[in-house]
Amino acid sequence: AVIPVRWSATDADGPALTYHVALSPDAGGTWLPVARDLTATALDLPAGEVAGGTYLVRVTATDGVNTAYAVADGPFVVEGGSTTVWLPLVLR
């Protein structure tokens, strides 16, 4: 099963946008990145890789100069979810 995440964005001055998607398990207190540098306005997040719980979704859009983000109107619930601890990979 997948968790479909969809969004739309426009840029008035025209450069191509890239997107980053993050989940928050604590109502926006912290954000866990799940996808970076997307060029499509859709992500199918594998539900089995997300621990059970309630999450908000945030999508950040950037053209390389300007950045904006939007948070979903409400949370979604993953029941059951992964049986292992899932942590996003952070490259430094």
Secondary structure, DSSP 8 states (H G I E B T S, - for coil): -EEEEE-----TT----EEEEEEESSTTSS-EEEEEEE-SSEEEEEGGGSEEEEEEEEEEEE-SS-EEEEE-SS-EEEEEE-SS--------
